[in-house]
Amino acid sequence: MGARVERQQQWHMWYFVAAFLVLLAFQSWMSSVSVTERIPYSTFLQHLEADRIATLTVRSEQVQGRYRDPIDGNTHFITNIVPGDLTERLERSTAEFDGTVENTVFTMILSWLLPIALILIVWMYVFRRFAERQGMGGMMNVGKSKAKVYVERDTGVTFDDVAGVDEAKAELKEIVDFLREPQKFGRLGARIPKGILLTGPPGTGKTLFARAVAGEAGVTFFSISGSEFVEMFVGVGAARVRDLFEQARKAAPCIIFIDELDALGKRRGIGGFGGGHDEKEQTLNQLLAELDGFDTRDGIVLLAATNRPEILDPALMRAGRFDRQVVVDRPDKTGRAAILRVHLRKVQMDPDLDVEAAAGLTPGFTGAELANLVNEAAIHATRRGADSVAMQDITSALERVVAGMERKGRLLNARERETVAWHEMGHALAAATLPGADPVHKVSIIPRTIGALGYTMTRPTEDRFLITRSELENRMVMLLAGRAAEQIAMGEVSTGAADDLVRATDIARQIVTRFGMHEALGQAVLEQERGGFLGDDRISLSPRDHSESTAREVDLAVRGLLDSSYQRALDLLTERRADLEAGARLLIVRETITPDDFAPLRPQPAAGDAMNTGAAAG
């Protein structure tokens, strides 16, 4: 509806422009047809005596008339009246004449008010457009809801377009069944939940789920963002909440969807002085009142989405308001394959493309990231002139998304290329040797835009949810193997392992402080993970709450784990020195190799990280 209203306003503006152009054309035509000149009164008398005037009109101060024949290209004239015997002269002439009575007061008022009115109209139109673009809205509509209204044909989304999260889909199908057949649930006295909160990391498809529910049920769909309720005027948010639910009651059965609920339902008292007169708190209070006020038997269902459920107000989350929480999490390998099939239906796909293998290359990807991956693959296929999207396009798109574009303009000197080659081959050989590590998919020393001078891509064979200490230590060995290879080949280390050291240190600290896997410190959690937002993969630890002596033991334990992992990496690569040197030399020549090009990199089944951009810019 919002788009239709905006199009109507644009049409109205074009009507105004067209009418203005028509008026200009008409005036131009009139001026070309009748050309009027101002002449002296004496000249007028001469023309009158010579019988050159056909008709004239006498006013209180002027005389207007038309020549019998054009004079100097002019057909009409106008002149000021000089008091005298004009009436007798007119009676003696053959010209037709008449007089008019002028309302000078009305003319004067009109000449003043009309320009002012036109200026006010133009100013109000321009100000209104400016206010709408700035988000202030019209003064008369300040308390109106900004919810966009869709019907079934407008959403264009059904459950067939949603894949990868079957558990969430099953829960939301109950909402569709209730909206279609409310008597089915009322038979035993059950009621549908008033509110359903969709939570999950960004990009997992929460908004898509809400639109799919409306598309399946075929009911009116109100969609609004939480930030659109609150504006600069106090009380506007509460008025818009009331207006939204009033519209919903008139359109029932319907679905109200509030995206980014955390912008509206943040815990009261956070970031303020604890008072109850804050605009956001008033808006939240009104929303709570509306949730208590409507009856689900009317066919109104409230859906909301957020990726920050930990900051929502407890009063909003209690039973009777948002009764059910549906987690829309990152998909597993099977879910990623299903999502890829949904998006690959929209492009020309190569029949030989292995969707399962493509899903295995993308652990941790959300639905939005997979959609972007397919789009990048289609762009890459178009760029190379192919007729369909193949597996090589998926791989190139994955490199583009994860590591950035190739920076062919960044030229490394011979020693830097050699260092990067040894570094990446160290990562690759460690991954190929360590038990439980992911098989190597590709190794490259081509610089990328994210700052990496090279990368080692590994392909997991399955999703993993539990990791043992030995597997964590093997990950540390693989991360430190790049620096170990530099030490073995070059006799010194470089800054290329900066990112590897950060990740290895983080794993070691988690082993000691969070997972209770260190013998000396026992089965204790020494640092609590801070409640971060969903989708934030970074580990944020709270300030320590233990003694200085324990903190020193933690530091020594972390250092011990890193030293032992680094020594294991040195021993492993020293034992495979011949393969390390041969692989590095081949990598310098070809810049990118796979296990098919170098047999010692043949894959082994396990699980782990998807990509390691080891040689980062120092």
C-alpha positions as CSV (number, residue, x, y, z in Angstrom):
1,M,0.0,0.0,0.0
2,G,2.9,2.4,0.8
3,A,4.3,1.9,-2.6
4,R,0.9,2.5,-4.3
5,V,0.5,5.7,-2.4
6,E,3.9,6.9,-3.4
7,R,3.2,6.1,-7.0
8,Q,-0.1,8.1,-6.8
9,Q,1.7,11.1,-5.4
10,Q,4.2,10.9,-8.2
11,W,1.3,10.8,-10.7
12,H,-0.3,13.8,-9.1
13,M,2.9,15.7,-9.5
14,W,3.1,14.8,-13.1
15,Y,-0.5,16.0,-13.6
16,F,0.5,19.3,-12.2
17,V,3.5,19.6,-14.5
18,A,1.4,18.7,-17.5
19,A,-1.3,21.2,-16.7
20,F,1.4,23.9,-16.3
21,L,2.9,23.1,-19.7
22,V,-0.5,23.2,-21.3
23,L,-1.2,26.6,-19.8
24,L,2.1,27.9,-21.1
25,A,1.3,26.6,-24.6
26,F,-2.1,28.2,-24.5
27,Q,-0.7,31.6,-23.5
28,S,1.9,31.3,-26.2
29,W,-0.8,30.6,-28.8
30,M,-2.9,33.5,-27.6
31,S,0.0,35.8,-27.7
32,S,0.8,34.7,-31.3
33,V,-2.8,35.0,-32.4
34,S,-3.5,38.4,-30.9
35,V,-0.6,40.8,-30.6
36,T,-1.5,43.9,-28.4
37,E,0.5,47.2,-28.5
38,R,0.3,50.2,-26.2
39,I,-0.1,53.4,-28.1
40,P,-0.4,57.1,-27.2
41,Y,-3.9,58.6,-26.8
42,S,-3.2,61.0,-29.7
43,T,-2.4,58.1,-32.0
44,F,-5.6,56.4,-30.9
45,L,-7.6,59.5,-31.9
46,Q,-5.9,59.6,-35.3
47,H,-6.8,55.9,-35.9
48,L,-10.3,56.7,-34.8
49,E,-10.6,59.6,-37.2
50,A,-9.1,57.5,-40.1
51,D,-11.7,54.7,-39.4
52,R,-8.9,52.1,-38.8
53,I,-10.6,50.8,-35.6
54,A,-13.2,48.0,-35.8
55,T,-14.2,47.5,-32.1
56,L,-13.2,49.0,-28.8
57,T,-14.1,48.7,-25.1
58,V,-14.0,51.8,-22.8
59,R,-12.9,51.2,-19.2
60,S,-12.6,53.7,-16.4
61,E,-9.0,54.5,-17.1
62,Q,-8.1,52.6,-20.3
63,V,-9.4,51.9,-23.8
64,Q,-8.8,48.5,-25.5
65,G,-9.7,47.8,-29.1
66,R,-9.0,45.9,-32.3
67,Y,-7.8,47.3,-35.7
68,R,-9.7,46.6,-38.8
69,D,-6.4,45.6,-40.5
70,P,-3.1,44.8,-38.6
71,I,-0.9,47.8,-38.2
72,D,2.9,47.0,-38.0
73,G,1.9,43.4,-37.2
74,N,-0.3,44.3,-34.3
75,T,-4.0,43.4,-34.2
76,H,-5.0,45.0,-30.9
77,F,-4.1,48.1,-29.0
78,I,-4.5,49.6,-25.5
79,T,-4.2,53.3,-24.4
80,N,-4.9,55.4,-21.3
81,I,-7.9,57.8,-21.4
82,V,-7.4,61.5,-21.3
83,P,-10.5,63.4,-20.1
84,G,-12.3,65.2,-23.0
85,D,-14.9,64.7,-25.6
86,L,-14.3,61.1,-26.3
87,T,-18.0,60.2,-26.4
88,E,-18.7,62.7,-29.2
89,R,-15.8,61.4,-31.3
90,L,-17.0,57.8,-30.8
91,E,-20.5,58.7,-32.0
92,R,-19.1,60.3,-35.2
93,S,-16.9,57.2,-36.0
94,T,-18.1,53.9,-37.4
95,A,-16.4,51.8,-34.8
96,E,-18.4,49.6,-32.4
97,F,-17.8,50.5,-28.8
98,D,-19.0,49.4,-25.4
99,G,-18.1,50.2,-21.7
100,T,-17.3,47.9,-18.7
101,V,-17.7,48.3,-14.9
102,E,-14.6,47.3,-13.0
103,N,-14.5,46.0,-9.4
104,T,-11.2,47.4,-8.5
105,V,-11.4,46.2,-4.9
106,F,-11.9,42.5,-5.9
107,T,-9.1,42.8,-8.6
108,M,-6.7,44.3,-6.1
109,I,-7.4,41.6,-3.5
110,L,-7.1,38.9,-6.1
111,S,-3.8,40.3,-7.3
112,W,-2.4,40.0,-3.8
113,L,-4.0,36.8,-2.5
114,L,-3.5,34.6,-5.6
115,P,0.3,34.8,-5.7
116,I,0.5,34.3,-1.9
117,A,-1.8,31.2,-2.2
118,L,0.3,29.7,-5.0
119,I,3.5,30.3,-2.9
120,L,1.9,28.6,0.1
121,I,0.7,25.6,-1.9
122,V,4.1,25.1,-3.4
123,W,5.9,25.5,-0.1
124,M,3.6,23.0,1.7
125,Y,4.1,20.5,-1.1
126,V,7.9,20.8,-1.0
127,F,7.9,20.7,2.9
128,R,5.8,17.6,2.9
129,R,8.0,15.8,0.5
130,F,11.1,16.8,2.5
131,A,9.4,15.7,5.8
132,E,8.5,12.3,4.4
133,R,12.1,11.8,3.1
134,Q,13.5,12.8,6.5
135,G,11.1,10.3,8.2
136,M,9.0,12.9,10.1
137,G,5.8,12.2,8.1
138,G,3.0,14.6,7.7
139,M,1.8,16.5,10.8
140,M,-1.7,15.2,10.3
141,N,-0.4,11.6,10.0
142,V,2.1,11.7,12.9
143,G,0.2,9.2,14.9
144,K,-0.7,6.9,12.0
145,S,0.9,3.5,11.7
146,K,3.5,3.1,9.0
147,A,2.9,-0.6,8.5
148,K,3.0,-1.9,5.0
149,V,-0.1,-4.0,4.1
150,Y,0.3,-7.0,1.9
151,V,-2.2,-9.6,0.8
152,E,-1.4,-13.1,-0.3
153,R,-0.4,-12.2,-3.9
154,D,1.8,-9.4,-2.7
155,T,4.0,-11.5,-0.3
156,G,4.9,-14.0,-3.1
157,V,6.4,-16.3,-0.5
158,T,5.3,-19.7,0.6
159,F,6.9,-22.5,2.6
160,D,8.3,-23.9,-0.6
161,D,10.6,-20.9,-0.7
162,V,11.9,-21.6,2.9
163,A,14.3,-24.5,3.4
164,G,17.0,-25.6,5.8
165,V,15.1,-25.2,9.1
166,D,12.4,-27.8,9.2
167,E,11.8,-27.6,12.9
168,A,10.9,-23.9,12.8
169,K,8.8,-24.5,9.7
170,A,6.8,-27.2,11.5
171,E,6.0,-24.9,14.4
172,L,4.9,-22.1,12.1
173,K,2.7,-24.4,10.1
174,E,0.5,-24.6,13.2
175,I,-0.1,-20.9,12.9
176,V,-1.2,-21.4,9.3
177,D,-3.6,-24.2,10.2
178,F,-5.2,-22.0,12.9
179,L,-5.7,-19.1,10.6
180,R,-7.3,-21.5,8.0
181,E,-9.3,-23.6,10.4
182,P,-9.7,-21.9,13.8
183,Q,-12.5,-24.3,14.8
184,K,-10.0,-27.2,14.7
185,F,-8.1,-25.9,17.6
186,G,-11.1,-24.6,19.5
187,R,-12.7,-28.0,19.5
188,L,-10.8,-29.0,22.7
189,G,-10.5,-25.5,24.1
190,A,-6.9,-24.8,22.9
191,R,-5.9,-21.3,21.8
192,I,-3.2,-20.3,19.4
193,P,-0.3,-18.4,21.0
194,K,-0.8,-14.7,21.0
195,G,2.8,-13.9,20.0
196,I,5.5,-15.9,18.3
197,L,9.1,-14.6,18.6
198,L,11.5,-15.6,15.9
199,T,15.1,-15.5,17.1
200,G,18.3,-16.4,15.4
201,P,21.5,-15.0,13.9
202,P,21.2,-12.4,11.1
203,G,20.4,-13.7,7.7
204,T,18.8,-17.0,8.8
205,G,15.4,-16.1,7.2
206,K,13.2,-14.8,10.1
207,T,11.5,-12.2,7.9
208,L,11.1,-14.7,5.1
209,F,9.4,-17.1,7.5
210,A,6.9,-14.4,8.6
211,R,6.0,-13.6,5.0
212,A,5.7,-17.3,4.1
213,V,3.2,-17.8,7.0
214,A,1.1,-15.0,5.5
215,G,1.4,-16.3,2.0
216,E,0.4,-19.8,3.1
217,A,-2.6,-18.6,5.1
218,G,-3.7,-16.1,2.5
219,V,-4.5,-13.4,5.1
220,T,-3.6,-9.7,5.4
221,F,0.0,-9.2,6.4
222,F,1.0,-6.0,8.3
223,S,4.8,-5.6,8.2
224,I,6.6,-2.9,10.2
225,S,10.0,-2.4,11.8
226,G,10.4,-1.7,15.4
227,S,12.3,1.5,14.7
228,E,9.4,3.0,12.8
229,F,7.3,3.4,16.0
230,V,9.6,5.9,17.7
231,E,10.1,9.4,16.4
232,M,11.1,12.8,17.8
233,F,7.6,13.6,19.2
234,V,6.6,12.2,22.6
235,G,3.6,10.0,22.4
236,V,3.9,9.3,18.7
237,G,5.1,5.7,19.2
238,A,2.2,4.8,21.5
239,A,-0.3,6.3,19.0
240,R,1.1,4.3,16.2
241,V,0.9,1.1,18.2
242,R,-2.8,1.8,18.9
243,D,-3.4,2.6,15.3
244,L,-1.7,-0.6,14.1
245,F,-3.8,-2.8,16.2
246,E,-6.9,-0.9,15.3
247,Q,-6.2,-1.6,11.7
248,A,-5.5,-5.2,12.4
249,R,-8.8,-5.7,14.2
250,K,-10.6,-4.3,11.1
251,A,-8.7,-6.5,8.8
252,A,-8.9,-9.8,10.9
253,P,-7.9,-12.5,10.3
254,C,-4.4,-11.1,9.8
255,I,-0.8,-11.3,10.8
256,I,1.2,-8.4,12.4
257,F,4.9,-8.7,11.9
258,I,7.3,-6.5,13.8
259,D,10.9,-6.8,12.5
260,E,13.8,-5.9,14.8
261,L,11.7,-6.0,17.9
262,D,14.7,-5.1,20.0
263,A,14.5,-1.5,18.8
264,L,11.0,-1.3,20.4
265,G,11.1,-3.8,23.2
266,K,14.5,-3.1,24.8
267,R,14.6,-3.8,28.6
268,R,13.3,-0.7,30.4
269,G,15.8,1.3,32.3
270,I,18.7,0.4,30.0
271,G,20.6,3.5,28.7
272,G,18.4,5.9,30.6
273,F,17.8,7.3,34.1
274,G,15.2,4.7,35.0
275,G,12.2,7.0,34.6
276,G,8.9,6.0,33.0
277,H,8.4,9.0,30.7
278,D,10.9,8.0,28.0
279,E,9.3,7.8,24.6
280,K,10.5,4.3,24.0
281,E,9.2,3.1,27.3
282,Q,5.8,4.7,26.6
283,T,5.7,2.9,23.2
284,L,6.6,-0.4,24.9
285,N,4.0,0.1,27.6
286,Q,1.4,0.6,24.9
287,L,2.5,-2.5,23.1
288,L,2.2,-4.5,26.3
289,A,-1.3,-3.2,26.8
290,E,-2.4,-4.1,23.2
291,L,-1.0,-7.6,23.6
292,D,-3.2,-8.0,26.7
293,G,-6.2,-6.4,25.0
294,F,-6.7,-8.5,21.8
295,D,-8.3,-11.9,21.6
296,T,-6.6,-14.6,19.4
297,R,-10.1,-15.9,18.6
298,D,-10.4,-12.8,16.4
299,G,-7.8,-14.2,14.1
300,I,-4.9,-11.8,14.9
301,V,-1.5,-13.3,15.2
302,L,1.6,-11.3,16.2
303,L,5.0,-12.4,14.8
304,A,8.2,-10.6,15.8
305,A,11.8,-11.2,14.9
306,T,15.1,-10.3,16.7
307,N,18.7,-11.4,16.9
308,R,19.1,-9.9,20.3
309,P,16.6,-11.7,22.6
310,E,18.7,-11.2,25.7
311,I,18.0,-7.4,25.8
312,L,14.2,-7.7,25.5
313,D,12.1,-6.6,28.4
314,P,10.9,-9.5,30.7
315,A,7.4,-8.2,30.7
316,L,7.3,-8.6,26.9
317,M,8.6,-12.2,27.0
318,R,6.2,-13.6,29.7
319,A,3.5,-16.1,29.0
320,G,0.4,-14.5,27.6
321,R,2.2,-12.1,25.4
322,F,5.0,-13.9,23.4
323,D,4.0,-17.4,24.3
324,R,6.3,-19.2,21.9
325,Q,9.9,-18.6,20.8
326,V,11.0,-20.2,17.6
327,V,14.8,-20.4,17.0
328,V,15.8,-20.0,13.4
329,D,19.4,-21.2,13.6
330,R,22.2,-21.6,11.1
331,P,21.4,-24.6,8.9
332,D,23.3,-27.9,9.0
333,K,24.8,-29.5,5.9
334,T,21.5,-31.0,4.9
335,G,19.7,-27.7,5.4
336,R,22.4,-25.8,3.4
337,A,21.9,-28.2,0.5
338,A,18.1,-27.6,0.6
339,I,18.7,-23.8,0.7
340,L,21.1,-24.0,-2.2
341,R,18.6,-26.0,-4.3
342,V,16.0,-23.3,-3.7
343,H,18.3,-20.6,-4.9
344,L,19.8,-22.6,-7.7
345,R,16.3,-23.0,-9.2
346,K,16.4,-19.4,-10.1
347,V,19.6,-19.7,-12.2
348,Q,20.8,-21.9,-15.1
349,M,22.5,-24.7,-13.2
350,D,24.9,-27.3,-14.6
351,P,23.3,-30.8,-14.3
352,D,26.6,-32.1,-13.1
353,L,26.8,-29.6,-10.2
354,D,27.1,-31.5,-6.9
355,V,24.9,-29.6,-4.5
356,E,25.9,-31.8,-1.5
357,A,29.6,-31.0,-2.1
358,A,28.8,-27.3,-2.4
359,A,26.9,-27.5,0.9
360,G,30.0,-29.1,2.5
361,L,32.1,-26.2,1.5
362,T,29.9,-23.7,3.4
363,P,29.8,-24.7,7.1
364,G,28.3,-21.9,9.2
365,F,26.7,-20.1,6.3
366,T,23.2,-18.6,6.8
367,G,20.5,-18.6,4.2
368,A,21.3,-15.0,3.2
369,E,25.0,-15.9,2.7
370,L,24.1,-18.9,0.6
371,A,21.8,-16.7,-1.6
372,N,24.7,-14.3,-2.0
373,L,27.0,-17.2,-2.8
374,V,24.7,-18.5,-5.6
375,N,24.4,-14.9,-7.0
376,E,28.2,-14.5,-7.0
377,A,28.5,-17.9,-8.8
378,A,26.1,-16.8,-11.5
379,I,28.0,-13.6,-12.0
380,H,31.3,-15.6,-12.3
381,A,29.7,-18.0,-14.8
382,T,28.5,-15.0,-16.8
383,R,31.9,-13.4,-16.7
384,R,33.6,-16.5,-18.1
385,G,31.0,-16.9,-20.8
386,A,29.5,-20.1,-19.6
387,D,26.0,-21.4,-20.3
388,S,25.3,-22.6,-16.8
389,V,26.6,-22.4,-13.2
390,A,29.1,-25.1,-12.5
391,M,31.0,-26.3,-9.4
392,Q,34.0,-24.2,-10.4
393,D,31.8,-21.1,-10.2
394,I,30.6,-22.1,-6.7
395,T,34.2,-22.5,-5.6
396,S,35.3,-19.2,-7.1
397,A,32.3,-17.5,-5.5
398,L,33.2,-19.0,-2.1
399,E,36.7,-17.6,-2.4
400,R,35.3,-14.2,-3.4
401,V,32.9,-14.2,-0.4
402,V,35.4,-15.5,2.2
403,A,38.7,-14.2,1.1
404,G,37.8,-11.3,-1.1
405,M,38.8,-10.6,-4.7
406,E,42.2,-11.4,-6.1
407,R,44.6,-8.5,-6.0
408,K,46.6,-9.2,-9.1
409,G,48.0,-5.7,-8.9
410,R,49.7,-6.4,-5.6
411,L,53.2,-7.6,-6.6
412,L,55.3,-9.4,-4.0
413,N,59.0,-9.7,-4.3
414,A,60.6,-13.1,-4.8
415,R,61.4,-13.5,-1.1
416,E,57.9,-12.6,0.0
417,R,56.4,-15.0,-2.5
418,E,58.6,-17.8,-1.2
419,T,57.8,-17.0,2.4
420,V,54.0,-17.1,1.7
421,A,54.4,-20.4,-0.3
422,W,56.2,-22.1,2.6
423,H,53.7,-20.7,5.1
424,E,50.6,-22.0,3.2
425,M,52.2,-25.3,2.4
426,G,52.9,-25.7,6.1
427,H,49.1,-25.2,6.9
428,A,48.2,-27.7,4.1
429,L,50.6,-30.5,5.1
430,A,49.5,-30.2,8.7
431,A,45.9,-30.5,7.7
432,A,46.6,-33.5,5.5
433,T,48.6,-35.2,8.3
434,L,46.8,-34.6,11.5
435,P,44.0,-37.0,12.4
436,G,40.6,-35.5,12.4
437,A,41.6,-32.5,10.4
438,D,39.5,-31.3,7.4
439,P,40.8,-32.5,4.0
440,V,42.6,-29.8,1.9
441,H,40.6,-28.4,-1.0
442,K,42.8,-25.7,-2.4
443,V,46.0,-23.8,-1.6
444,S,46.8,-20.4,-3.1
445,I,49.4,-17.6,-2.8
446,I,47.4,-15.1,-4.8
447,P,46.8,-12.0,-2.6
448,R,43.2,-11.2,-1.7
449,T,41.4,-7.9,-0.9
450,I,40.8,-8.8,2.8
451,G,44.5,-8.5,3.4
452,A,45.5,-12.2,3.1
453,L,48.6,-12.9,1.0
454,G,47.5,-16.5,0.6
455,Y,45.0,-19.0,2.0
456,T,44.5,-22.7,2.5
457,M,40.9,-23.9,2.0
458,T,39.8,-27.1,3.7
459,R,36.5,-28.9,3.1
460,P,34.7,-30.5,6.1
461,T,33.1,-33.9,5.4
462,E,30.4,-33.5,8.1
463,D,28.9,-31.1,10.6
464,R,30.4,-31.3,14.1
465,F,28.7,-30.2,17.4
466,L,31.2,-31.7,19.9
467,I,34.9,-31.2,19.8
468,T,37.5,-33.1,21.9
469,R,40.6,-31.7,23.4
470,S,42.8,-33.6,21.0
471,E,40.9,-32.0,18.1
472,L,41.3,-28.6,19.5
473,E,45.0,-29.1,19.9
474,N,45.3,-30.4,16.3
475,R,43.6,-27.1,15.2
476,M,46.2,-25.2,17.1
477,V,49.0,-27.2,15.4
478,M,47.5,-26.5,12.0
479,L,47.3,-22.8,12.8
480,L,50.9,-22.6,14.0
481,A,52.2,-24.8,11.2
482,G,52.5,-21.8,8.9
483,R,54.9,-20.1,11.2
484,A,56.8,-23.4,11.8
485,A,57.3,-23.8,8.0
486,E,58.8,-20.3,7.8
487,Q,61.1,-21.1,10.7
488,I,62.3,-24.4,9.0
489,A,62.7,-23.0,5.5
490,M,63.8,-19.3,6.1
491,G,65.5,-19.6,9.5
492,E,63.2,-16.8,10.9
493,V,59.5,-15.9,11.2
494,S,57.5,-13.1,9.7
495,T,54.4,-11.1,10.5
496,G,52.3,-13.3,8.2
497,A,51.1,-15.5,11.1
498,A,49.4,-12.6,13.0
499,D,45.9,-13.9,12.5
500,D,47.0,-17.5,13.1
501,L,48.4,-16.5,16.5
502,V,45.2,-14.7,17.5
503,R,43.0,-17.8,16.7
504,A,45.4,-20.3,18.3
505,T,45.7,-18.2,21.5
506,D,41.9,-18.0,21.6
507,I,41.5,-21.8,21.4
508,A,44.2,-22.3,24.1
509,R,42.5,-19.8,26.5
510,Q,39.1,-21.5,26.0
511,I,40.6,-24.9,26.7
512,V,42.0,-23.6,30.0
513,T,39.3,-21.1,31.2
514,R,36.0,-22.3,29.7
515,F,36.1,-26.0,28.9
516,G,37.9,-27.2,32.1
517,M,40.3,-29.3,30.0
518,H,43.6,-28.5,31.8
519,E,44.8,-30.9,34.4
520,A,46.5,-28.4,36.7
521,L,43.6,-26.0,36.9
522,G,40.9,-28.7,37.2
523,Q,37.3,-28.9,36.2
524,A,36.5,-25.2,36.7
525,V,35.2,-22.4,34.5
526,L,37.5,-19.5,35.3
527,E,36.1,-16.9,32.8
528,Q,32.4,-16.7,31.9
529,E,31.5,-16.0,28.3
530,R,29.8,-12.6,28.1
531,G,26.2,-12.7,26.8
532,G,26.9,-11.6,23.2
533,F,24.4,-11.2,20.5
534,L,23.2,-14.0,18.3
535,G,25.3,-14.5,15.3
536,D,28.5,-13.0,16.9
537,D,31.1,-15.7,16.5
538,R,33.7,-13.8,18.4
539,I,34.3,-15.0,22.0
540,S,34.0,-12.2,24.5
541,L,35.1,-13.1,28.0
542,S,34.0,-11.2,31.1
543,P,36.5,-9.7,33.5
544,R,38.2,-12.4,35.6
545,D,36.9,-13.1,39.1
546,H,39.8,-15.2,40.4
547,S,43.0,-14.4,42.2
548,E,46.3,-13.1,40.8
549,S,48.0,-16.5,41.4
550,T,45.2,-18.3,39.5
551,A,45.5,-15.7,36.7
552,R,49.3,-16.5,36.5
553,E,48.6,-20.2,36.3
554,V,46.1,-19.5,33.5
555,D,48.7,-17.5,31.5
556,L,51.3,-20.2,32.0
557,A,48.9,-23.0,30.9
558,V,47.9,-21.0,27.8
559,R,51.6,-20.5,27.0
560,G,52.3,-24.2,27.6
561,L,49.6,-25.2,25.1
562,L,50.9,-22.8,22.5
563,D,54.5,-23.9,22.9
564,S,53.7,-27.6,22.8
565,S,51.5,-27.1,19.7
566,Y,54.2,-25.1,17.9
567,Q,56.8,-27.8,18.8
568,R,54.4,-30.5,17.3
569,A,54.1,-28.4,14.2
570,L,57.9,-28.2,13.9
571,D,58.4,-31.9,14.4
572,L,55.6,-32.8,11.9
573,L,57.0,-30.5,9.1
574,T,60.6,-31.5,9.8
575,E,59.6,-35.1,9.3
576,R,57.9,-34.2,6.0
577,R,60.5,-31.7,4.9
578,A,60.8,-33.2,1.4
579,D,57.0,-32.8,0.8
580,L,57.1,-29.3,2.3
581,E,59.8,-28.2,-0.1
582,A,58.3,-29.8,-3.1
583,G,54.9,-28.4,-2.4
584,A,56.3,-24.9,-1.8
585,R,58.2,-25.0,-5.1
586,L,55.2,-26.1,-7.0
587,L,53.0,-23.5,-5.4
588,I,55.5,-20.7,-6.4
589,V,55.2,-21.8,-10.0
590,R,51.5,-22.4,-10.2
591,E,50.3,-20.0,-7.5
592,T,47.2,-22.2,-6.9
593,I,47.2,-26.0,-6.4
594,T,44.8,-28.7,-5.3
595,P,45.3,-32.3,-4.0
596,D,45.0,-33.5,-7.6
597,D,48.1,-31.5,-8.5
598,F,50.1,-32.6,-5.4
599,A,49.5,-36.1,-4.0
600,P,50.7,-35.4,-0.4
601,L,47.6,-33.1,0.0
602,R,45.1,-35.9,-0.6
603,P,42.1,-35.4,1.7
604,Q,41.3,-37.3,4.9
605,P,37.8,-37.4,6.5
606,A,37.2,-35.2,9.5
607,A,35.7,-31.8,10.5
608,G,37.0,-28.3,11.3
609,D,37.5,-24.8,10.0
610,A,36.3,-24.0,6.5
611,M,39.1,-21.7,5.5
612,N,42.4,-20.5,6.9
613,T,43.8,-17.3,5.5
614,G,47.2,-17.8,7.1
615,A,49.5,-15.4,5.5
616,A,47.7,-12.2,6.5
617,A,49.2,-8.8,5.8
618,G,51.6,-7.9,8.6
